[in-house]
Amino acid sequence: MSERKGSIRKSSRRGSSFVDYGSLPRPGSFSGGLYDPDETLNIPNSVIERRASIHGQYGGEKKGKRQSMPNLVGYSEKDSVYLLMPKDKLNARKWLMGPCCFLYMAVYFSFQSIFTQYVYKRIQSEFYPDIDTFNKTSVCFTNKSDPDYVMQTRVQTEASKWNMYFNLAAGIPAIFTSILFGASSDKYGRKLFFFLPMIGAFLKIAICVAGYHYKFDLVYFLIGFAIDGVSGYVTTMLLISFTYVADITPPRGRQRTLGITLVELSNGIGITLGNFSMGYFIQDIGFFYPMVTCGVAILLAIVILIFLPESFPPDKRNPIDSVCDKVKTVFEMLFGATNKGRRWMYFILLFIFNLTAFATFVRTSVETLYLLDSPFCWTPEKLGYYSSAKSLLQNIIGMGLLKLMQTKMSDESIAMLGCVSFAGNFVIEGIAQNDLFMYIGMYS
């Protein structure tokens, strides 16, 4: 196939639907790539062809001027994937995403720790109403033949079971809603899907506050967690945050990496300060006011979000496709014929990410119960110290080390080193018998 400037060259690999672009810049091109509008419109069912039907036939004449479709480049004949390049810079309000992420993540991890401790204390008071020594550092039952040790173990077992129920109530719906919301953000914009997880988190906290005040049965708390899962949960919040960064940064260079790092930094600061302050709160005034504080923080995040500009305005969206079409596109990317020969790499990365995410989000409730029991028997205040110190090392100092390692190491090497360090932390915590080992494991 002969080549000319501005033409599309199909990959020579058989069965591939990728399209190669030339290297000379041109208006409407993406990262130096370019496309020929006349030839692109000849591709059946392409993105540009379908958007042309909305905005008027591309290439037509209107008042002596050629109509154009800016900010659009597609590279898949099947519309499996398409890229958009924003031309207009967002104003300074785009940085409001940082405070939104900060508040949401601070509330998410703080509330998870608060609620886990509340469940533990609630079950302890229901099983053994005359005993209040389990959370005191002066009494830590280690003799397995001691009746008090049996009581303590029973409380922890029951608390672990209920925390599993709460995580499942939120996590199972989130599997489906995160896919649905992520696919729908190309149709309805990003901002809506910032609101949904925050509203869901606020409703969950409101139900838990009411349940604590009126002493609801624990089964009713599942309603709040289910609402949080249906509204997107933390997975959708992270997905939309990184998508927002991708919208406002160029695909090449260090700006996108820096944007993602800043999001992680905001999350890390939020987690650190949230855990540190809530430890004091729980120790001194109980669980009610820390829960209320989390609700107020989420309301503040929602107010800030109102002023966050949309990074994916209506002129860049494809209103033709339904939500079902968007979800179908996601599954076509995973299971369709497009890019079949290289998809195994994506599956491996997805598997690794899921394992890491599972360990990250589940560890908070498990670790809290682990440290409340023997041989540690930590108080809420001590748990707050430890959690905030670990968050400080992993999320804030770790970001600085990441920037330093990028100058000498590849991204793949940094990822492998991070996985090994993460696993080492779990191993040291698992064999720890005193506080010193726990703090040593925190540095791994």
C-alpha positions as a Markdown table, in Angstrom:
| # | Residue | x | y | z |
|---|---|---|---|---|
| 1 | Met | 0.0 | 0.0 | 0.0 |
| 2 | Ser | 1.5 | 3.3 | -1.1 |
| 3 | Glu | 2.0 | 5.9 | 1.6 |
| 4 | Arg | 1.5 | 9.6 | 1.3 |
| 5 | Lys | 1.6 | 12.4 | 3.9 |
| 6 | Gly | -1.6 | 12.5 | 6.0 |
| 7 | Ser | -2.7 | 9.0 | 5.0 |
| 8 | Ile | -3.6 | 6.1 | 7.4 |
| 9 | Arg | -1.4 | 3.0 | 7.2 |
| 10 | Lys | -2.9 | -0.2 | 8.4 |
| 11 | Ser | -0.6 | -2.5 | 10.4 |
| 12 | Ser | 0.9 | -5.3 | 8.3 |
| 13 | Arg | 0.3 | -7.8 | 11.1 |
| 14 | Arg | -2.6 | -10.0 | 10.1 |
| 15 | Gly | -5.7 | -9.7 | 12.1 |
| 16 | Ser | -4.7 | -6.4 | 13.7 |
| 17 | Ser | -7.1 | -3.5 | 13.7 |
| 18 | Phe | -4.6 | -0.9 | 14.8 |
| 19 | Val | -3.9 | 2.0 | 12.5 |
| 20 | Asp | -0.5 | 3.7 | 12.2 |
| 21 | Tyr | -0.2 | 7.4 | 11.9 |
| 22 | Gly | 2.4 | 9.5 | 10.2 |
| 23 | Ser | 4.8 | 11.6 | 12.2 |
| 24 | Leu | 4.1 | 15.1 | 11.0 |
| 25 | Pro | 1.8 | 17.3 | 13.2 |
| 26 | Arg | -1.4 | 18.6 | 11.8 |
| 27 | Pro | -4.5 | 20.2 | 13.3 |
| 28 | Gly | -6.7 | 17.7 | 15.0 |
| 29 | Ser | -3.8 | 15.2 | 15.4 |
| 30 | Phe | -3.0 | 13.4 | 18.7 |
| 31 | Ser | 0.6 | 13.5 | 20.0 |
| 32 | Gly | 2.1 | 14.1 | 16.7 |
| 33 | Gly | -0.1 | 11.6 | 14.9 |
| 34 | Leu | -2.4 | 12.6 | 12.1 |
| 35 | Tyr | -5.2 | 11.3 | 10.0 |
| 36 | Asp | -6.7 | 11.9 | 6.7 |
| 37 | Pro | -10.3 | 12.9 | 7.2 |
| 38 | Asp | -11.5 | 11.7 | 3.8 |
| 39 | Glu | -10.0 | 8.3 | 4.2 |
| 40 | Thr | -11.0 | 7.9 | 7.8 |
| 41 | Leu | -14.6 | 8.5 | 7.0 |
| 42 | Asn | -14.4 | 5.6 | 4.6 |
| 43 | Ile | -13.8 | 3.2 | 7.5 |
| 44 | Pro | -17.2 | 1.7 | 8.3 |
| 45 | Asn | -18.5 | 2.4 | 11.8 |
| 46 | Ser | -15.5 | 4.5 | 12.8 |
| 47 | Val | -15.7 | 7.0 | 15.5 |
| 48 | Ile | -15.1 | 9.9 | 13.2 |
| 49 | Glu | -17.7 | 8.7 | 10.7 |
| 50 | Arg | -20.4 | 8.4 | 13.4 |
| 51 | Arg | -19.6 | 11.7 | 15.0 |
| 52 | Ala | -19.7 | 13.2 | 11.5 |
| 53 | Ser | -23.4 | 12.2 | 11.3 |
| 54 | Ile | -24.0 | 14.3 | 14.4 |
| 55 | His | -22.1 | 17.5 | 13.5 |
| 56 | Gly | -22.8 | 17.4 | 9.7 |
| 57 | Gln | -20.9 | 15.6 | 7.0 |
| 58 | Tyr | -17.2 | 16.1 | 7.6 |
| 59 | Gly | -15.5 | 17.7 | 4.7 |
| 60 | Gly | -18.6 | 19.5 | 3.6 |
| 61 | Glu | -18.8 | 23.2 | 2.8 |
| 62 | Lys | -20.7 | 25.7 | 5.0 |
| 63 | Lys | -20.6 | 29.3 | 4.0 |
| 64 | Gly | -17.5 | 28.7 | 2.0 |
| 65 | Lys | -15.6 | 27.1 | 4.9 |
| 66 | Arg | -14.7 | 23.4 | 5.3 |
| 67 | Gln | -16.4 | 21.9 | 8.3 |
| 68 | Ser | -14.1 | 20.3 | 10.8 |
| 69 | Met | -14.3 | 18.0 | 13.8 |
| 70 | Pro | -11.6 | 19.1 | 16.2 |
| 71 | Asn | -10.1 | 17.2 | 19.1 |
| 72 | Leu | -10.9 | 13.8 | 17.6 |
| 73 | Val | -8.6 | 10.9 | 16.6 |
| 74 | Gly | -9.7 | 7.3 | 16.3 |
| 75 | Tyr | -7.3 | 4.4 | 15.8 |
| 76 | Ser | -9.7 | 1.4 | 15.7 |
| 77 | Glu | -11.9 | 0.5 | 12.8 |
| 78 | Lys | -14.3 | -1.1 | 15.2 |
| 79 | Asp | -14.4 | 1.9 | 17.6 |
| 80 | Ser | -12.9 | -0.3 | 20.3 |
| 81 | Val | -10.7 | 2.5 | 21.4 |
| 82 | Tyr | -10.5 | 6.2 | 20.5 |
| 83 | Leu | -8.4 | 9.0 | 21.7 |
| 84 | Leu | -9.3 | 12.6 | 22.4 |
| 85 | Met | -6.9 | 15.6 | 22.7 |
| 86 | Pro | -8.3 | 18.6 | 24.6 |
| 87 | Lys | -7.2 | 21.9 | 23.0 |
| 88 | Asp | -8.6 | 24.3 | 25.6 |
| 89 | Lys | -6.7 | 24.4 | 28.8 |
| 90 | Leu | -8.7 | 24.1 | 32.0 |
| 91 | Asn | -8.6 | 26.9 | 34.4 |
| 92 | Ala | -6.9 | 26.8 | 37.8 |
| 93 | Arg | -10.0 | 25.2 | 39.4 |
| 94 | Lys | -8.8 | 21.8 | 38.0 |
| 95 | Trp | -6.5 | 21.6 | 41.1 |
| 96 | Leu | -9.6 | 21.3 | 43.3 |
| 97 | Met | -9.4 | 17.6 | 42.4 |
| 98 | Gly | -6.6 | 17.4 | 45.0 |
| 99 | Pro | -8.7 | 18.5 | 48.0 |
| 100 | Cys | -11.5 | 16.3 | 46.8 |
| 101 | Cys | -9.3 | 13.2 | 46.7 |
| 102 | Phe | -7.7 | 14.2 | 50.0 |
| 103 | Leu | -11.0 | 14.4 | 51.9 |
| 104 | Tyr | -12.5 | 11.3 | 50.3 |
| 105 | Met | -9.5 | 9.1 | 51.0 |
| 106 | Ala | -9.1 | 10.5 | 54.5 |
| 107 | Val | -12.7 | 9.7 | 55.2 |
| 108 | Tyr | -12.6 | 6.2 | 53.5 |
| 109 | Phe | -9.7 | 4.8 | 55.4 |
| 110 | Ser | -10.5 | 6.6 | 58.7 |
| 111 | Phe | -14.1 | 5.4 | 58.7 |
| 112 | Gln | -13.0 | 1.9 | 57.9 |
| 113 | Ser | -10.7 | 1.8 | 60.9 |
| 114 | Ile | -13.4 | 3.5 | 63.1 |
| 115 | Phe | -16.1 | 1.1 | 62.1 |
| 116 | Thr | -13.9 | -2.0 | 62.5 |
| 117 | Gln | -13.1 | -0.9 | 66.1 |
| 118 | Tyr | -16.7 | -0.1 | 66.7 |
| 119 | Val | -17.8 | -3.6 | 65.6 |
| 120 | Tyr | -15.2 | -5.2 | 67.8 |
| 121 | Lys | -16.4 | -3.2 | 70.8 |
| 122 | Arg | -20.0 | -3.7 | 70.0 |
| 123 | Ile | -19.7 | -7.5 | 69.8 |
| 124 | Gln | -17.6 | -7.6 | 73.0 |
| 125 | Ser | -20.3 | -5.7 | 74.9 |
| 126 | Glu | -23.0 | -7.9 | 73.5 |
| 127 | Phe | -21.3 | -11.2 | 74.3 |
| 128 | Tyr | -19.8 | -10.1 | 77.7 |
| 129 | Pro | -21.5 | -7.0 | 79.0 |
| 130 | Asp | -19.8 | -7.3 | 82.4 |
| 131 | Ile | -16.3 | -7.3 | 80.9 |
| 132 | Asp | -14.6 | -4.1 | 79.7 |
| 133 | Thr | -10.9 | -5.0 | 79.9 |
| 134 | Phe | -10.3 | -6.2 | 76.3 |
| 135 | Asn | -9.1 | -2.9 | 75.0 |
| 136 | Lys | -6.9 | -2.0 | 77.9 |
| 137 | Thr | -3.1 | -2.4 | 77.4 |
| 138 | Ser | -2.7 | -3.5 | 81.0 |
| 139 | Val | -4.6 | -6.7 | 80.3 |
| 140 | Cys | -3.7 | -8.8 | 77.4 |
| 141 | Phe | -4.7 | -12.5 | 77.5 |
| 142 | Thr | -2.0 | -14.8 | 76.0 |
| 143 | Asn | -2.6 | -18.0 | 78.0 |
| 144 | Lys | -4.8 | -20.1 | 75.8 |
| 145 | Ser | -6.2 | -22.0 | 78.7 |
| 146 | Asp | -7.4 | -18.8 | 80.3 |
| 147 | Pro | -11.2 | -18.3 | 80.0 |
| 148 | Asp | -10.7 | -14.7 | 79.2 |
| 149 | Tyr | -8.5 | -15.7 | 76.3 |
| 150 | Val | -11.3 | -17.8 | 74.9 |
| 151 | Met | -13.7 | -14.8 | 75.3 |
| 152 | Gln | -11.3 | -12.5 | 73.5 |
| 153 | Thr | -10.8 | -15.0 | 70.6 |
| 154 | Arg | -14.6 | -15.4 | 70.3 |
| 155 | Val | -15.0 | -11.7 | 70.0 |
| 156 | Gln | -12.4 | -11.4 | 67.4 |
| 157 | Thr | -13.8 | -14.3 | 65.3 |
| 158 | Glu | -17.3 | -12.8 | 65.3 |
| 159 | Ala | -15.9 | -9.3 | 64.5 |
| 160 | Ser | -13.9 | -10.7 | 61.6 |
| 161 | Lys | -17.1 | -12.4 | 60.2 |
| 162 | Trp | -19.1 | -9.2 | 60.3 |
| 163 | Asn | -16.4 | -7.2 | 58.7 |
| 164 | Met | -16.3 | -9.7 | 55.9 |
| 165 | Tyr | -20.0 | -9.2 | 55.4 |
| 166 | Phe | -19.6 | -5.4 | 55.3 |
| 167 | Asn | -16.8 | -5.6 | 52.8 |
| 168 | Leu | -18.8 | -8.0 | 50.6 |
| 169 | Ala | -21.9 | -5.8 | 50.8 |
| 170 | Ala | -19.9 | -2.9 | 49.3 |
| 171 | Gly | -17.3 | -4.8 | 47.2 |
| 172 | Ile | -19.6 | -7.1 | 45.1 |
| 173 | Pro | -21.8 | -4.3 | 43.8 |
| 174 | Ala | -18.7 | -2.1 | 43.2 |
| 175 | Ile | -17.3 | -4.7 | 40.7 |
| 176 | Phe | -20.2 | -4.1 | 38.4 |
| 177 | Thr | -20.8 | -0.4 | 39.0 |
| 178 | Ser | -17.1 | 0.5 | 38.5 |
| 179 | Ile | -17.3 | -1.1 | 35.0 |
| 180 | Leu | -20.6 | 0.6 | 34.2 |
| 181 | Phe | -19.6 | 4.0 | 35.5 |
| 182 | Gly | -16.1 | 3.9 | 33.9 |
| 183 | Ala | -17.7 | 3.1 | 30.5 |
| 184 | Ser | -20.4 | 5.7 | 31.0 |
| 185 | Ser | -18.0 | 8.6 | 31.8 |
| 186 | Asp | -17.3 | 9.0 | 28.1 |
| 187 | Lys | -21.0 | 9.6 | 27.6 |
| 188 | Tyr | -21.9 | 11.7 | 30.6 |
| 189 | Gly | -18.6 | 13.3 | 31.5 |
| 190 | Arg | -16.3 | 12.8 | 34.5 |
| 191 | Lys | -17.8 | 15.1 | 37.1 |
| 192 | Leu | -21.0 | 13.1 | 37.6 |
| 193 | Phe | -18.9 | 10.1 | 38.6 |
| 194 | Phe | -17.0 | 12.1 | 41.2 |
| 195 | Phe | -20.3 | 12.9 | 42.9 |
| 196 | Leu | -21.7 | 9.4 | 43.0 |
| 197 | Pro | -19.1 | 7.7 | 45.2 |
| 198 | Met | -19.1 | 10.7 | 47.5 |
| 199 | Ile | -22.9 | 10.7 | 47.9 |
| 200 | Gly | -22.8 | 7.0 | 48.5 |
| 201 | Ala | -20.1 | 7.4 | 51.2 |
| 202 | Phe | -22.1 | 10.1 | 52.9 |
| 203 | Leu | -25.3 | 7.9 | 53.0 |
| 204 | Lys | -23.3 | 5.0 | 54.4 |
| 205 | Ile | -21.9 | 7.2 | 57.1 |
| 206 | Ala | -25.3 | 8.7 | 57.9 |
| 207 | Ile | -26.8 | 5.2 | 58.3 |
| 208 | Cys | -23.9 | 4.1 | 60.5 |
| 209 | Val | -24.2 | 7.2 | 62.7 |
| 210 | Ala | -28.0 | 6.6 | 63.1 |
| 211 | Gly | -27.3 | 2.9 | 63.8 |
| 212 | Tyr | -24.8 | 3.7 | 66.4 |
| 213 | His | -27.0 | 6.3 | 68.1 |
| 214 | Tyr | -30.1 | 4.1 | 68.1 |
| 215 | Lys | -28.2 | 0.8 | 68.6 |
| 216 | Phe | -29.5 | -0.9 | 65.4 |
| 217 | Asp | -28.8 | -4.6 | 64.9 |
| 218 | Leu | -25.5 | -5.0 | 62.9 |
| 219 | Val | -27.4 | -6.4 | 59.9 |
| 220 | Tyr | -29.0 | -3.0 | 59.2 |
| 221 | Phe | -25.5 | -1.5 | 58.8 |
| 222 | Leu | -25.2 | -3.7 | 55.7 |
| 223 | Ile | -27.7 | -1.4 | 53.9 |
| 224 | Gly | -25.3 | 1.6 | 54.2 |
| 225 | Phe | -22.4 | -0.5 | 52.8 |
| 226 | Ala | -24.5 | -1.8 | 50.0 |
| 227 | Ile | -25.5 | 1.8 | 49.0 |
| 228 | Asp | -21.8 | 2.7 | 49.0 |
| 229 | Gly | -21.0 | -0.2 | 46.7 |
| 230 | Val | -23.9 | 0.6 | 44.3 |
| 231 | Ser | -22.8 | 4.2 | 44.0 |
| 232 | Gly | -19.3 | 3.3 | 42.9 |
| 233 | Tyr | -17.3 | 2.8 | 46.1 |
| 234 | Val | -13.6 | 3.8 | 46.3 |
| 235 | Thr | -12.8 | 1.9 | 43.1 |
| 236 | Thr | -14.9 | 4.4 | 41.0 |
| 237 | Met | -13.4 | 7.3 | 42.8 |
| 238 | Leu | -9.8 | 6.2 | 42.0 |
| 239 | Leu | -10.8 | 5.3 | 38.4 |
| 240 | Ile | -12.4 | 8.7 | 37.7 |
| 241 | Ser | -9.5 | 10.6 | 39.4 |
| 242 | Phe | -6.9 | 9.0 | 37.2 |
| 243 | Thr | -9.2 | 9.5 | 34.1 |
| 244 | Tyr | -9.5 | 13.2 | 35.0 |
| 245 | Val | -5.7 | 13.4 | 35.1 |
| 246 | Ala | -5.4 | 11.7 | 31.7 |
| 247 | Asp | -7.9 | 14.3 | 30.3 |
| 248 | Ile | -6.0 | 17.3 | 31.4 |
| 249 | Thr | -2.4 | 16.1 | 30.7 |
| 250 | Pro | -0.7 | 15.2 | 27.5 |
| 251 | Pro | -0.1 | 11.4 | 26.9 |
| 252 | Arg | 3.6 | 11.7 | 26.5 |
| 253 | Gly | 6.3 | 13.2 | 28.7 |
| 254 | Arg | 6.3 | 13.4 | 32.5 |
| 255 | Gln | 3.2 | 15.6 | 33.0 |
| 256 | Arg | 0.8 | 12.7 | 33.3 |
| 257 | Thr | 3.1 | 10.8 | 35.6 |
| 258 | Leu | 3.4 | 13.9 | 37.7 |
| 259 | Gly | -0.4 | 14.3 | 37.8 |
| 260 | Ile | -0.9 | 10.8 | 38.9 |
| 261 | Thr | 1.8 | 11.2 | 41.6 |
| 262 | Leu | 0.0 | 14.3 | 42.9 |
| 263 | Val | -3.3 | 12.4 | 43.2 |
| 264 | Glu | -1.5 | 9.7 | 45.1 |
| 265 | Leu | 0.2 | 12.4 | 47.3 |
| 266 | Ser | -3.2 | 13.9 | 48.1 |
| 267 | Asn | -4.6 | 10.5 | 49.0 |
| 268 | Gly | -1.5 | 9.7 | 51.2 |
| 269 | Ile | -1.8 | 13.0 | 53.1 |
| 270 | Gly | -5.5 | 12.4 | 53.6 |
| 271 | Ile | -5.0 | 8.9 | 54.9 |
| 272 | Thr | -2.1 | 10.0 | 57.2 |
| 273 | Leu | -3.9 | 12.9 | 58.8 |
| 274 | Gly | -7.2 | 11.0 | 59.0 |
| 275 | Asn | -5.8 | 8.0 | 60.9 |
| 276 | Phe | -3.7 | 10.2 | 63.2 |
| 277 | Ser | -6.6 | 12.4 | 64.3 |
| 278 | Met | -9.2 | 9.6 | 64.6 |
| 279 | Gly | -7.0 | 7.7 | 67.0 |
| 280 | Tyr | -7.2 | 10.6 | 69.5 |
| 281 | Phe | -10.9 | 11.0 | 68.9 |
| 282 | Ile | -11.9 | 7.4 | 69.6 |
| 283 | Gln | -9.6 | 7.2 | 72.6 |
| 284 | Asp | -11.1 | 10.3 | 74.2 |
| 285 | Ile | -14.7 | 10.6 | 73.1 |
| 286 | Gly | -15.8 | 7.3 | 71.6 |
| 287 | Phe | -17.1 | 6.5 | 68.1 |
| 288 | Phe | -20.0 | 8.8 | 67.6 |
| 289 | Tyr | -18.2 | 12.1 | 67.0 |
| 290 | Pro | -15.5 | 10.6 | 64.8 |
| 291 | Met | -18.2 | 9.2 | 62.6 |
| 292 | Val | -20.0 | 12.5 | 62.4 |
| 293 | Thr | -16.7 | 14.2 | 61.5 |
| 294 | Cys | -16.3 | 11.8 | 58.6 |
| 295 | Gly | -19.7 | 12.8 | 57.4 |
| 296 | Val | -19.0 | 16.5 | 57.6 |
| 297 | Ala | -15.7 | 16.0 | 55.7 |
| 298 | Ile | -17.5 | 14.2 | 52.9 |
| 299 | Leu | -20.1 | 17.1 | 52.7 |
| 300 | Leu | -17.2 | 19.5 | 52.4 |
| 301 | Ala | -15.7 | 17.5 | 49.6 |
| 302 | Ile | -19.1 | 17.5 | 47.7 |
| 303 | Val | -19.3 | 21.3 | 48.1 |
| 304 | Ile | -15.7 | 21.7 | 46.7 |
| 305 | Leu | -16.6 | 19.3 | 43.8 |
| 306 | Ile | -19.3 | 21.7 | 42.7 |
| 307 | Phe | -16.6 | 24.1 | 41.6 |
| 308 | Leu | -14.4 | 21.5 | 39.8 |
| 309 | Pro | -14.5 | 22.0 | 36.0 |
| 310 | Glu | -15.6 | 19.2 | 33.7 |
| 311 | Ser | -12.6 | 17.7 | 31.9 |
| 312 | Phe | -14.7 | 16.0 | 29.2 |
| 313 | Pro | -17.2 | 18.5 | 27.9 |
| 314 | Pro | -20.2 | 17.6 | 25.7 |
| 315 | Asp | -18.5 | 18.5 | 22.4 |
| 316 | Lys | -16.0 | 15.7 | 23.0 |
| 317 | Arg | -18.6 | 13.0 | 23.9 |
| 318 | Asn | -20.3 | 10.5 | 21.6 |
| 319 | Pro | -24.1 | 10.8 | 22.4 |
| 320 | Ile | -25.0 | 8.1 | 19.9 |
| 321 | Asp | -23.9 | 5.1 | 21.9 |
| 322 | Ser | -26.0 | 3.9 | 24.7 |
| 323 | Val | -24.6 | 2.9 | 28.1 |
| 324 | Cys | -24.9 | -0.8 | 27.0 |
| 325 | Asp | -22.8 | 0.0 | 23.9 |
| 326 | Lys | -20.2 | 1.5 | 26.1 |
| 327 | Val | -20.1 | -1.6 | 28.4 |
| 328 | Lys | -20.0 | -3.8 | 25.3 |
| 329 | Thr | -17.0 | -1.8 | 24.1 |
| 330 | Val | -15.2 | -2.6 | 27.3 |
| 331 | Phe | -15.8 | -6.3 | 27.0 |
| 332 | Glu | -14.8 | -6.2 | 23.3 |
| 333 | Met | -11.5 | -4.9 | 24.4 |
| 334 | Leu | -11.1 | -7.8 | 26.8 |
| 335 | Phe | -12.6 | -10.6 | 24.7 |
| 336 | Gly | -13.1 | -9.4 | 21.1 |
| 337 | Ala | -10.9 | -10.0 | 18.1 |
| 338 | Thr | -9.1 | -6.6 | 18.4 |
| 339 | Asn | -5.5 | -6.9 | 19.5 |
| 340 | Lys | -5.9 | -10.5 | 20.2 |
| 341 | Gly | -2.2 | -11.4 | 19.9 |
| 342 | Arg | -1.1 | -8.9 | 22.6 |
| 343 | Arg | -4.0 | -9.0 | 25.0 |
| 344 | Trp | -2.3 | -11.5 | 27.3 |
| 345 | Met | 0.0 | -8.8 | 28.5 |
| 346 | Tyr | -3.0 | -6.7 | 29.6 |
| 347 | Phe | -4.6 | -9.7 | 31.4 |
| 348 | Ile | -1.3 | -10.2 | 33.3 |
| 349 | Leu | -1.2 | -6.6 | 34.4 |
| 350 | Leu | -4.9 | -6.6 | 35.3 |
| 351 | Phe | -4.3 | -9.8 | 37.4 |
| 352 | Ile | -1.4 | -8.2 | 39.2 |
| 353 | Phe | -3.3 | -5.0 | 39.8 |
| 354 | Asn | -6.3 | -6.9 | 41.3 |
| 355 | Leu | -4.0 | -8.8 | 43.7 |
| 356 | Thr | -2.4 | -5.6 | 44.8 |
| 357 | Ala | -5.7 | -3.8 | 45.2 |
| 358 | Phe | -7.2 | -6.7 | 47.1 |
| 359 | Ala | -4.3 | -6.7 | 49.6 |
| 360 | Thr | -4.4 | -2.9 | 49.9 |
| 361 | Phe | -8.1 | -2.4 | 50.6 |
| 362 | Val | -8.7 | -5.4 | 52.7 |
| 363 | Arg | -5.7 | -5.0 | 55.0 |
| 364 | Thr | -7.1 | -2.1 | 57.0 |
| 365 | Ser | -9.9 | -4.0 | 58.7 |
| 366 | Val | -7.9 | -7.2 | 59.1 |
| 367 | Glu | -4.9 | -5.3 | 60.5 |
| 368 | Thr | -7.1 | -3.4 | 63.0 |
| 369 | Leu | -8.5 | -6.6 | 64.4 |
| 370 | Tyr | -5.1 | -8.2 | 64.4 |
| 371 | Leu | -3.6 | -5.4 | 66.5 |
| 372 | Leu | -6.6 | -5.2 | 68.9 |
| 373 | Asp | -5.9 | -8.8 | 69.9 |
| 374 | Ser | -3.0 | -10.4 | 71.7 |
| 375 | Pro | -0.1 | -10.2 | 71.8 |
| 376 | Phe | -0.5 | -6.5 | 71.0 |
| 377 | Cys | -3.8 | -5.4 | 72.5 |
| 378 | Trp | -3.3 | -1.8 | 71.1 |
| 379 | Thr | -5.6 | 1.0 | 72.1 |
| 380 | Pro | -7.3 | 3.2 | 69.4 |
| 381 | Glu | -4.8 | 5.9 | 70.0 |
| 382 | Lys | -1.9 | 3.6 | 69.4 |
| 383 | Leu | -3.6 | 2.3 | 66.3 |
| 384 | Gly | -3.9 | 5.8 | 65.0 |
| 385 | Tyr | -0.1 | 6.5 | 65.6 |
| 386 | Tyr | 0.8 | 3.3 | 63.7 |
| 387 | Ser | -1.6 | 3.8 | 60.8 |
| 388 | Ser | -0.6 | 7.4 | 60.2 |
| 389 | Ala | 3.1 | 6.7 | 60.4 |
| 390 | Lys | 2.7 | 3.9 | 57.9 |
| 391 | Ser | 0.7 | 6.0 | 55.6 |
| 392 | Leu | 3.3 | 8.8 | 55.8 |
| 393 | Leu | 6.1 | 6.4 | 54.8 |
| 394 | Gln | 4.2 | 4.6 | 52.1 |
| 395 | Asn | 2.3 | 7.4 | 50.4 |
| 396 | Ile | 4.3 | 10.6 | 51.0 |
| 397 | Ile | 7.9 | 9.6 | 51.4 |
| 398 | Gly | 7.3 | 6.7 | 49.0 |
| 399 | Met | 6.3 | 9.3 | 46.3 |
| 400 | Gly | 9.6 | 11.1 | 46.7 |
| 401 | Leu | 11.5 | 7.8 | 46.5 |
| 402 | Leu | 9.5 | 7.0 | 43.3 |
| 403 | Lys | 10.6 | 10.2 | 41.7 |
| 404 | Leu | 14.3 | 9.4 | 42.6 |
| 405 | Met | 14.1 | 5.8 | 41.4 |
| 406 | Gln | 12.7 | 6.9 | 38.1 |
| 407 | Thr | 16.0 | 8.6 | 37.3 |
| 408 | Lys | 17.9 | 5.2 | 37.5 |
| 409 | Met | 15.3 | 2.5 | 37.1 |
| 410 | Ser | 12.6 | 1.5 | 34.6 |
| 411 | Asp | 8.9 | 1.6 | 35.6 |
| 412 | Glu | 8.8 | -2.2 | 35.5 |
| 413 | Ser | 11.7 | -2.6 | 37.9 |
| 414 | Ile | 10.1 | -0.1 | 40.3 |
| 415 | Ala | 6.9 | -2.0 | 40.2 |
| 416 | Met | 8.6 | -5.3 | 41.0 |
| 417 | Leu | 10.6 | -3.8 | 43.8 |
| 418 | Gly | 7.3 | -2.3 | 45.2 |
| 419 | Cys | 5.6 | -5.7 | 45.1 |
| 420 | Val | 8.5 | -7.4 | 46.9 |
| 421 | Ser | 8.5 | -4.7 | 49.6 |
| 422 | Phe | 4.8 | -5.0 | 50.0 |
| 423 | Ala | 5.0 | -8.7 | 50.5 |
| 424 | Gly | 7.9 | -8.3 | 53.0 |
| 425 | Asn | 5.7 | -6.0 | 55.1 |
| 426 | Phe | 3.0 | -8.7 | 55.3 |
| 427 | Val | 5.5 | -11.4 | 56.3 |
| 428 | Ile | 7.1 | -9.3 | 59.0 |
| 429 | Glu | 3.6 | -8.4 | 60.4 |
| 430 | Gly | 2.6 | -12.0 | 60.4 |
| 431 | Ile | 5.5 | -13.2 | 62.5 |
| 432 | Ala | 5.7 | -10.2 | 64.8 |
| 433 | Gln | 5.3 | -10.8 | 68.5 |
| 434 | Asn | 5.9 | -7.3 | 69.8 |
| 435 | Asp | 5.5 | -3.6 | 68.8 |
| 436 | Leu | 9.1 | -3.4 | 67.6 |
| 437 | Phe | 8.6 | -5.9 | 64.8 |
| 438 | Met | 5.4 | -4.1 | 63.7 |
| 439 | Tyr | 7.3 | -0.9 | 63.3 |
| 440 | Ile | 10.2 | -2.6 | 61.6 |
| 441 | Gly | 7.8 | -4.1 | 59.1 |
| 442 | Met | 6.4 | -0.7 | 58.4 |
| 443 | Tyr | 9.7 | 0.3 | 56.8 |
| 444 | Ser | 9.8 | -2.6 | 54.4 |
